[in-house]
Amino acid sequence: MKGTANIARRESDLWMPVQVAAVCYRLSRNSLEFLLVNTSSGKWTFPKGHTDPDLSDSEAAAREAREEAGVRGNIEESYFDCYLDTKRGPGSELREISIAAYLLEVSYTGLPEELYRNPTWFAPEAAKLRLAERRARKYCHEMARIVEGAVDRVIGSDARSVTLYASRYGRSAI
């Protein structure tokens, strides 16, 4: 299913650059955690990057997870949501970009190719706080929405996880 994120861009008529992100997570008996990496400017983010004409968009997101965070796992073929963020372009101008988010359940962790990325695991609420650091309010809300959507998708797929998450983080199990 190549070009999924680009299709989303065309349908929305938001002619912005499109990237793909791997929303990496691990679920254990006691916790749900998300893996974040540092950008070159020091902000926390999901591993993300450009699409590749030789790869599906989900494969490109998985490639970014390997390069930036040193992880491998099972990635969903379709993005579960899109979000907006900013990126410095040529000449240091700030531009808004649209990013398609793909869930990746991590099964292997190793060293990232980009060692400065500092991949770190965070519980959902801590991930939202880190993602909000040094971002304008609009983009903080975008990032929080992605974490919340990922939590809903992950715990919604495993009934045991719903009970665990609800008891740990005070959310009601639906």
N, C-alpha and C positions, 0 to 999 in steps of 0.2 A: 504494500500500500504506500507507494512513493508519493511524496509531495503533499501529504495531508495538511501540514501547517500552511503551506502556500495556498491551498484551496480555501482554508479559513480566512486568509488575508483577502483573497479576491472576493469572497462572498460578503465580507463585512465592509468592503470599500474603504478600508483604512490603509491606504497605500504606504505602509511603514515597512522597514526591514523586519524580517521574521527570523527568529532563532528557535531552537529547540532546547528544552531543559529536561534533565532526568531528576525527578523527585524521588531520591533514593531513601528507602526506609528499611528498617528491620523490626521484626515483631518477635518478642520472646514471651515466655510465660508471665513475665513481670512488667513488660514495658513495650511501648511503641516509640521508636526514635527516628528522627530524620537526619540525614547527613548533609551538612552545609560545607561550603568551601569559601575561602577568601578570594576576592577579586584582586587585581593588581593594585587597586587603591585602598585595599583593606576592608571593604564592606563584605558582609556575609551574603551568600547567594547559593542557589542550587547550581550544580554543574550544568553549564549551558554553552551553546555555541551555534555556529552556522549549520545550515542544512548542507547536504552533499548530493549532487545529482546521481552518484553511483550507489547511494544508500537510501533506504526508506528513512523517513523522518525519525521513526523510533530507533532505528539502527544508529542514526547520527547522534541521538540523545544518549544512547548506550555508549557510544564512542567517547562522548564528552565525559561521562561518568568514569570511564577507564582512565582517560588522560588526566583529568583534573582531580579525581578522588581516589583512583586506584582500585575501584570496585567493579565487580561483575555480578550479574544476576539475571533474573527474569524481568523483562520489560514488556509492558502492555503495547500492543501494536497501534492502538489509537490514543490520541491525547485525551485527557480527561477534562482539561480546561485550558484557557489561554489567559495570560496576564500581561500587563504593561510594566515596563521598567525603563530606565534611562541608560545610555551608554555614551561615552565620549567618542566623537568621530574625528576625522581629520581636522587639524587645526584646533583641537580641544573643544569644539562646540558640543553641547549636550543635546542628544536627540532621543526621542521616545521610540522604543522598539516593542514589538509584539512577540511574545514567547509562547510556544505551545508546550504544555507540561505533560510529561509521560511518567507514569508510576514505574519504578524499578525496585523490585524486592531484592535486596542484596544477599548474595550467597557466598561471596568471596571478597575479602579485603586484602589489599596489598599496598605497595608504595605507588603514589601517583607519579606520572611523568613530570608534572609541573609541581615540584617540591614546595614552592612558596604557598601553595593553595591551602595547606593546613586543614585537611578534612577532619571534621569534628562532628560527633553525634550529639543531638539535642532532643529532649522530650518536646512534644508539640508546642506547649506554651513558651518554653525557652527558645525554640526555633523561631516563633513569631516575634519574640523580643529582639533576637539577634538580627533577623531580617529587617526589622524596623529601624535599626541603628543607621544614622546618616542618610536616611531617605526622606523625601517629602511625604507628607501625610497620604496623598493620593496613592503613592506606590507602597506605603506601609499597608494600606488596606488591601491592595492587590495581593501582596505576599501573604497576608493573614488569610485571605480567602482561599488561596491555593493550599496552604497547610490544612485549613479546616476541611476543604474538599477532599484532600488526600486522606485525612483521618476518617472521614465518613465512608470513603470507598474501601479503605483497608479494613476497618472494623465491621463494615457492612457485609464483608465477604466471609467472615468467620464469627459465628455466634458466640464462641467462647471469648473472643476478643471484645465483643460488645460489653459483656459483663465486666471483664477486666478493666477496660478503659473507663467505663462509667464509675466503677468503684474507686479507681485511682485518681481520676481527674474531675470527679464530681458532675459528670454529664449524665443525663438520663439515658437509659438504654431504650431505644425505640424498636 
